[in-house]
Amino acid sequence: MKVIYFFIACLSAFALQAKPITIKGKTNGKLPEVLRYSAPVNGVSGFDIYYSATVDAQGNFEIKTDINEISFIDIFYNYISAGNLAVTPGGRYNITLTEKDDKITHEITGTHPAFAKLYDTLIPGYRVELIHNLGNEGSKIESPDELKAFFDAKLKADLTALKAAKPKTLSEKDFEMLVYEREYFYANALSLALYSKYMMAKYDRTAAVSDTFSIVWKEVFTKYPADKAIVRKLPLGYWFLLSYEFFNTYEAAGFDGKKIPENQDKTTEQRLKSRLLYIPAQNAEYYLALVQHFNVNEGRLEKYALDDYYAFKKYYPKSTYTKYLEPEMQPLISFFNRNEALPDGASYVEGYEKANSLEELLKKIPGKKLYVDVWATWCHSCRDEFKYKEALYKLLAKDDIAVLYISVDKDSHDEGWKKMIGHYGLKGYHIRVNKTLYKNLSDAFSNGGGLALPWYFLVNNKGEIAVKYAAPPSDLEKLKTQLGAL
């Protein structure tokens, strides 16, 4: 009997043994600066850590990874979605990427070619963008029944297509994983649609949300539980758990968004405590590891992110995710270990903390022609424009125009804001808004509809807005024309 058990155990171990998959790629047109791809981390597909593939001078590249079950690999050409694959152990695939006029098209062949092509067709872009776009579309539907029917129809269409194209050699277990991926994909999009409805009501953009929608929201996570191990193996596992945290947060507040404090206004301990309360224990380490990853996404340098990371390491001292997070965290750690002073030519506007309107603020800088940059430390697009600052300063100096940097960061970001001024060497006047000034700017920008960052505008020497939407530093030719308004 022991021999039989041993034999069965060996078979099980063999069945679970990882097998390599190979993706051979070819790029036509302009070579990418970077070609990234997702791959399972610690046996899960949804960790959102990306690897870089080396592209040779002829545009060839190769991706290899070991998997023991069907997994999901997404490819990105210069951060643009360029193909989504559902790969099986031992599979061999080919992908051709063609760049033309900054647009990327692709063709996938290889193991189960028709099925691979169909799956790629069902995911016609970046997954995260797709669920957010679907969520935004669904949020405009006014009837709970119609909202459910909208997503049910999309799921049914995808599953029908998958079943019709299922290869005979694809195991039922692998096919079941694809079904889970589609089910949780649309459940995630539906949850985001509901979250968007409640957020719009929270900020008085729409009327209060009907109680019926809260029932629909609860049904999402009853039908698709967040405590299953399968969630960690799905490409959007983190986003599904994030939606689950949103739901629990709103449910605890009686679905009244005004009772929910902003997440970054909480202390590190409060953030960790609420997440551990709302996220199932089975998936908590995975989810919190991804929180750290997204805290520094796109080069963000926030103090709360550093505090959260140290809290994560303390709570999970033996986490196998830490080795993936450490390289991402090093720039953040170095940033807050530095003692950045204001650069030459920079100063804080005296008494800026008490300025409650743009008019009050501009009175503190009388008689100056200004190029105003409204930004935030967490805004990647804002920071990306700083690399053009020297050319901007040179252009503005010709007409004695000063730069006023208005940060819309919250009080909790004060240290990071001050360090970032020095880090990027931003010359000019600096202020950080209070809540009243933020609302005043929002009213000026879009009649209370919120701020889209970065925002640039020009002010004449009378303290009047001369150009409401000025060109960014990266488009100095257009800005030269606009400066005539001063």
JOKABEL-V320171 format. One record per residue. N is the residue number from 1. RES is the residue in one small letter. NEAR is the number of other ideal C-beta (glycine too) atoms within 10 Angstrom. Layout:
# JOKABEL-V320171
n: (N/N)
res: (RES/RES)
near: (NEAR/NEAR)
This chain:
# JOKABEL-V320171
n: (1/2/3/4/5/6/7/8/9/10/11/12/13/14/15/16/17/18/19/20/21/22/23/24/25/26/27/28/29/30/31/32/33/34/35/36/37/38/39/40/41/42/43/44/45/46/47/48/49/50/51/52/53/54/55/56/57/58/59/60/61/62/63/64/65/66/67/68/69/70/71/72/73/74/75/76/77/78/79/80/81/82/83/84/85/86/87/88/89/90/91/92/93/94/95/96/97/98/99/100/101/102/103/104/105/106/107/108/109/110/111/112/113/114/115/116/117/118/119/120/121/122/123/124/125/126/127/128/129/130/131/132/133/134/135/136/137/138/139/140/141/142/143/144/145/146/147/148/149/150/151/152/153/154/155/156/157/158/159/160/161/162/163/164/165/166/167/168/169/170/171/172/173/174/175/176/177/178/179/180/181/182/183/184/185/186/187/188/189/190/191/192/193/194/195/196/197/198/199/200/201/202/203/204/205/206/207/208/209/210/211/212/213/214/215/216/217/218/219/220/221/222/223/224/225/226/227/228/229/230/231/232/233/234/235/236/237/238/239/240/241/242/243/244/245/246/247/248/249/250/251/252/253/254/255/256/257/258/259/260/261/262/263/264/265/266/267/268/269/270/271/272/273/274/275/276/277/278/279/280/281/282/283/284/285/286/287/288/289/290/291/292/293/294/295/296/297/298/299/300/301/302/303/304/305/306/307/308/309/310/311/312/313/314/315/316/317/318/319/320/321/322/323/324/325/326/327/328/329/330/331/332/333/334/335/336/337/338/339/340/341/342/343/344/345/346/347/348/349/350/351/352/353/354/355/356/357/358/359/360/361/362/363/364/365/366/367/368/369/370/371/372/373/374/375/376/377/378/379/380/381/382/383/384/385/386/387/388/389/390/391/392/393/394/395/396/397/398/399/400/401/402/403/404/405/406/407/408/409/410/411/412/413/414/415/416/417/418/419/420/421/422/423/424/425/426/427/428/429/430/431/432/433/434/435/436/437/438/439/440/441/442/443/444/445/446/447/448/449/450/451/452/453/454/455/456/457/458/459/460/461/462/463/464/465/466/467/468/469/470/471/472/473/474/475/476/477/478/479/480/481/482/483/484/485/486)
res: (m/k/v/i/y/f/f/i/a/c/l/s/a/f/a/l/q/a/k/p/i/t/i/k/g/k/t/n/g/k/l/p/e/v/l/r/y/s/a/p/v/n/g/v/s/g/f/d/i/y/y/s/a/t/v/d/a/q/g/n/f/e/i/k/t/d/i/n/e/i/s/f/i/d/i/f/y/n/y/i/s/a/g/n/l/a/v/t/p/g/g/r/y/n/i/t/l/t/e/k/d/d/k/i/t/h/e/i/t/g/t/h/p/a/f/a/k/l/y/d/t/l/i/p/g/y/r/v/e/l/i/h/n/l/g/n/e/g/s/k/i/e/s/p/d/e/l/k/a/f/f/d/a/k/l/k/a/d/l/t/a/l/k/a/a/k/p/k/t/l/s/e/k/d/f/e/m/l/v/y/e/r/e/y/f/y/a/n/a/l/s/l/a/l/y/s/k/y/m/m/a/k/y/d/r/t/a/a/v/s/d/t/f/s/i/v/w/k/e/v/f/t/k/y/p/a/d/k/a/i/v/r/k/l/p/l/g/y/w/f/l/l/s/y/e/f/f/n/t/y/e/a/a/g/f/d/g/k/k/i/p/e/n/q/d/k/t/t/e/q/r/l/k/s/r/l/l/y/i/p/a/q/n/a/e/y/y/l/a/l/v/q/h/f/n/v/n/e/g/r/l/e/k/y/a/l/d/d/y/y/a/f/k/k/y/y/p/k/s/t/y/t/k/y/l/e/p/e/m/q/p/l/i/s/f/f/n/r/n/e/a/l/p/d/g/a/s/y/v/e/g/y/e/k/a/n/s/l/e/e/l/l/k/k/i/p/g/k/k/l/y/v/d/v/w/a/t/w/c/h/s/c/r/d/e/f/k/y/k/e/a/l/y/k/l/l/a/k/d/d/i/a/v/l/y/i/s/v/d/k/d/s/h/d/e/g/w/k/k/m/i/g/h/y/g/l/k/g/y/h/i/r/v/n/k/t/l/y/k/n/l/s/d/a/f/s/n/g/g/g/l/a/l/p/w/y/f/l/v/n/n/k/g/e/i/a/v/k/y/a/a/p/p/s/d/l/e/k/l/k/t/q/l/g/a/l)
near: (5/6/7/8/9/10/10/10/10/10/10/10/9/8/9/9/10/14/12/12/23/16/24/16/24/15/23/12/16/13/16/21/9/12/23/16/21/23/21/22/19/15/15/22/25/25/22/20/17/14/13/11/18/8/20/10/6/9/19/13/22/12/20/11/17/13/21/13/18/21/25/24/23/22/25/20/24/15/14/15/19/25/24/24/25/25/25/23/16/12/20/13/22/16/24/16/23/16/19/10/6/9/9/19/13/17/13/20/14/18/19/21/13/10/19/25/14/17/23/17/12/18/21/9/13/17/22/16/10/19/23/17/14/20/21/13/13/23/19/11/16/10/12/18/10/10/21/16/12/18/22/12/11/18/17/12/12/22/15/10/15/20/11/8/15/16/15/5/10/18/12/8/9/18/16/12/20/21/14/16/26/21/17/22/25/23/23/29/25/27/26/24/26/26/20/19/24/24/18/16/17/18/12/10/11/14/8/12/20/13/9/12/18/19/10/17/25/13/14/22/18/8/9/20/11/23/13/16/11/16/25/24/20/24/25/24/26/24/24/26/27/21/25/25/18/20/22/17/21/22/14/13/15/9/20/13/19/9/12/16/11/8/13/17/12/15/12/17/10/12/19/20/12/17/20/14/12/19/22/15/8/14/21/18/19/22/25/24/25/23/20/24/19/14/22/20/12/12/13/17/21/23/20/19/22/21/17/20/25/13/17/23/16/9/13/15/8/7/18/12/21/16/10/16/20/12/9/16/20/11/12/21/12/10/18/16/8/10/6/15/11/15/14/7/12/17/10/14/18/10/11/19/13/11/21/14/15/20/12/15/25/20/11/15/16/9/7/16/17/23/27/24/26/23/24/22/25/22/19/12/14/21/20/15/18/19/11/14/17/12/12/23/18/10/16/20/10/9/12/10/21/18/21/20/23/24/24/22/21/20/12/15/21/14/12/23/22/19/19/23/21/15/17/15/15/21/20/22/22/21/20/23/25/16/10/13/22/18/14/20/21/16/13/18/18/12/8/13/11/12/16/12/16/18/21/22/22/22/24/15/14/10/16/10/17/18/20/11/12/22/18/18/24/14/14/16/7/12/20/13/10/18/21/9/11/16)
